Amino acid sequence: MYSSVAHLARANPFNAPHLQLVHDGLAGPRSCPAGITAPPRRSRNLAAAAVEEYSCEFGSAKYYALCGFGGVLSCGLTHTAVVPLDLVKCRMQVDPQKYKGIFNGFSVTLKEDGFRGLAKGWAPTFIGYSMQGLCKFGFYEVFKVLYSNMLGEENTYLWRTSLYLAASASAEFFADIALAPMEAAKVRIQTQPGYANTLRDVVPKMYKEEGLNAFYKGVAPLWMRQIPYTMMKFACFERTVEALYKFVVPKPRSECTKAEQLVVTFVAGYIAGVFCAIVSHPADSVVSVLNKEKGSTASQVLQRLGFKGVWKGLFARIIMIGTLTALQWFIYDSVKVYFRLPRPPPPEMPESLKKKLGLTQ
């Protein structure tokens, strides 16, 4: 058991390429005892296996479109499902004196607004996060292929964690621009009782008072929250899946059933989600307060909240984001399975790199 934990620790996503090769036993000719040939490893083909098995070719326009559709379902449905928890979390952030904890927050909300009040903000949540999911997952696949082609096969393998981080950050930049207007409307509905109760009421009212700035003033704090969150979400997920198949799952992914593969996806997604929540929570607190107030800037809100203030509502966010992230990856992977999209296996060292290191004849 302890040796497995040690292996997982050494295989963390932030290992440098050389250290990763040493850990894999592939750093040089001396990785195998004299007279013993290294066991053959299956090469990874990013273009996926036989095209006829799939509904489209890897990297085609149809592939990216269906990945974007998977993102719409995974983000839109899951965020809408946890609107009550999100509402209480936002209210704890902007009014901690009134909403003292997650259970107290639910109690106060139910007393004042009833069960219907827990669904406030569902419409902008569904629309906004559907648009975000389209860009997040769709553009991630685009940028991952684009940057991989720029790096080449060998560097893609050696620097794969950096590739995941760069591709996810690039995708989230555009995803947040799509999300910002609906996020601003959602927070205004949820945190200002009496201001507006529906999307069709809040949008014209916000535009009349502050113009377009009302919808985009929170985009910079959104980048602060979402880009680190998404970088952790994708990089941690990709490397956790790789580690699970290498150290935990007793057989290669190619021998696992689709159901078994989706279980691995869910577990890796939940692990990634916990880290995502912690990394992005301070910026999330700033966004919640900023979208509630008029005329404030992100730096002013951050200074006023202080170190303790930005961590209010963290427990609720860990529950919400951990569950959300796991379900999002599960839904996204299920969409790929349903539409028979290419799903490349965990990365393996290219044959050309093996030859350079003297690992093949």
BELLINRA-V715313 format. One record per residue. N is the residue number from 0. PHI is phi in degrees with one decimal (999 if undefined). Layout:
[[N;PHI] [N;PHI]]
This chain:
[[0;999] [1;-66.1] [2;-66.2] [3;-65.2] [4;-62.6] [5;-62.7] [6;-61.4] [7;-63.9] [8;-63.9] [9;-71.1] [10;-93.6] [11;-63.4] [12;-63.9] [13;-107.9] [14;-63.2] [15;-68.5] [16;-53.7] [17;-65.0] [18;-64.8] [19;-64.8] [20;-65.2] [21;-60.5] [22;-61.8] [23;-73.5] [24;76.3] [25;-124.8] [26;-78.4] [27;178.7] [28;-59.0] [29;-82.4] [30;-69.8] [31;-122.5] [32;-61.0] [33;-58.7] [34;85.0] [35;-112.4] [36;-87.7] [37;-60.7] [38;-64.6] [39;-66.0] [40;-118.2] [41;-70.8] [42;-76.4] [43;-92.3] [44;-112.1] [45;-62.0] [46;-78.8] [47;69.3] [48;-78.4] [49;-60.9] [50;-64.2] [51;-64.7] [52;-73.8] [53;-113.7] [54;-79.6] [55;-158.1] [56;-85.2] [57;-59.6] [58;85.0] [59;-81.7] [60;-61.9] [61;-64.9] [62;-60.0] [63;-65.4] [64;-63.2] [65;-70.2] [66;-63.6] [67;-62.7] [68;-63.5] [69;-59.9] [70;-65.6] [71;-59.1] [72;-66.9] [73;-65.8] [74;-85.4] [75;-62.0] [76;-69.4] [77;-69.9] [78;-65.8] [79;-66.8] [80;-64.7] [81;-107.5] [82;-54.9] [83;-58.1] [84;-66.6] [85;-65.3] [86;-61.7] [87;-64.3] [88;-61.1] [89;-63.2] [90;-69.2] [91;-64.9] [92;-73.3] [93;-92.2] [94;-144.0] [95;-66.4] [96;-69.6] [97;-86.9] [98;-105.9] [99;-81.2] [100;-169.3] [101;-65.4] [102;-74.0] [103;-63.4] [104;-62.4] [105;-64.7] [106;-63.1] [107;-64.7] [108;-63.5] [109;-64.3] [110;-66.2] [111;-85.9] [112;-116.9] [113;74.3] [114;-63.5] [115;-63.9] [116;-65.2] [117;-69.8] [118;-96.3] [119;-57.8] [120;89.8] [121;-67.8] [122;-67.1] [123;-63.3] [124;-64.0] [125;-64.4] [126;-67.5] [127;-63.4] [128;-78.5] [129;-67.4] [130;-63.7] [131;-63.7] [132;-63.7] [133;-56.6] [134;-75.3] [135;-60.6] [136;-79.0] [137;-63.6] [138;-70.9] [139;-59.7] [140;-63.6] [141;-63.7] [142;-68.8] [143;-64.3] [144;-69.3] [145;-60.6] [146;-69.6] [147;-63.8] [148;-65.4] [149;-69.1] [150;-78.3] [151;91.8] [152;-61.5] [153;-68.9] [154;-68.3] [155;-60.4] [156;-69.9] [157;-66.7] [158;-112.2] [159;-63.7] [160;-65.2] [161;-62.8] [162;-62.9] [163;-61.5] [164;-64.5] [165;-68.0] [166;-65.1] [167;-70.0] [168;-64.0] [169;-62.8] [170;-65.7] [171;-68.2] [172;-54.9] [173;-78.3] [174;-62.2] [175;-71.6] [176;-64.1] [177;-71.7] [178;-80.7] [179;-49.6] [180;-59.4] [181;-72.6] [182;-64.9] [183;-63.4] [184;-65.4] [185;-59.8] [186;-64.1] [187;-63.6] [188;-65.9] [189;-77.8] [190;-109.9] [191;-123.3] [192;-55.2] [193;90.8] [194;-71.3] [195;-167.8] [196;-110.2] [197;-131.0] [198;-64.3] [199;-68.4] [200;-85.9] [201;-75.8] [202;-62.5] [203;-63.6] [204;-68.3] [205;-65.4] [206;-65.7] [207;-65.1] [208;-80.1] [209;-128.9] [210;71.3] [211;-63.4] [212;-59.2] [213;-61.4] [214;-93.8] [215;-119.1] [216;-68.5] [217;-94.6] [218;-69.6] [219;-65.5] [220;-61.9] [221;-62.2] [222;-59.3] [223;-60.9] [224;-83.7] [225;-82.5] [226;-67.5] [227;-60.6] [228;-59.6] [229;-71.5] [230;-59.7] [231;-67.0] [232;-60.0] [233;-82.8] [234;-66.1] [235;-65.4] [236;-63.2] [237;-60.0] [238;-74.9] [239;-68.1] [240;-58.6] [241;-59.2] [242;-67.5] [243;-62.9] [244;-69.4] [245;-82.0] [246;-115.3] [247;-112.1] [248;-68.1] [249;-77.9] [250;-146.1] [251;-60.9] [252;-61.1] [253;-62.5] [254;-97.1] [255;-83.7] [256;-73.3] [257;-60.0] [258;-63.2] [259;-63.8] [260;-63.9] [261;-70.2] [262;-64.6] [263;-60.7] [264;-58.7] [265;-64.1] [266;-62.3] [267;-62.7] [268;-65.1] [269;-69.8] [270;-60.0] [271;-63.9] [272;-64.2] [273;-61.7] [274;-67.0] [275;-59.4] [276;-61.2] [277;-67.2] [278;-63.8] [279;-99.6] [280;-65.4] [281;-55.3] [282;-66.9] [283;-63.8] [284;-63.1] [285;-63.8] [286;-60.1] [287;-61.4] [288;-70.6] [289;-63.5] [290;-73.8] [291;-81.4] [292;-99.2] [293;-98.5] [294;79.1] [295;-85.1] [296;-109.5] [297;-60.9] [298;-66.0] [299;-65.9] [300;-64.0] [301;-62.1] [302;-66.5] [303;-71.9] [304;-69.4] [305;73.9] [306;-63.4] [307;-67.6] [308;-63.1] [309;-72.6] [310;-99.7] [311;-62.9] [312;81.1] [313;-63.8] [314;-60.0] [315;-62.3] [316;-70.8] [317;-62.7] [318;-61.1] [319;-66.0] [320;-73.4] [321;-59.4] [322;-66.6] [323;-57.7] [324;-63.9] [325;-61.7] [326;-67.2] [327;-61.7] [328;-65.5] [329;-63.7] [330;-64.5] [331;-60.8] [332;-68.5] [333;-64.6] [334;-62.3] [335;-61.7] [336;-66.4] [337;-62.2] [338;-87.7] [339;54.4] [340;-83.6] [341;-60.3] [342;-128.5] [343;-56.4] [344;-72.6] [345;-53.6] [346;-64.0] [347;-132.4] [348;-63.2] [349;-63.2] [350;-60.1] [351;-62.8] [352;-73.3] [353;-61.4] [354;-64.8] [355;-62.6] [356;-91.0] [357;72.0] [358;-96.0] [359;-126.4] [360;-69.9]]
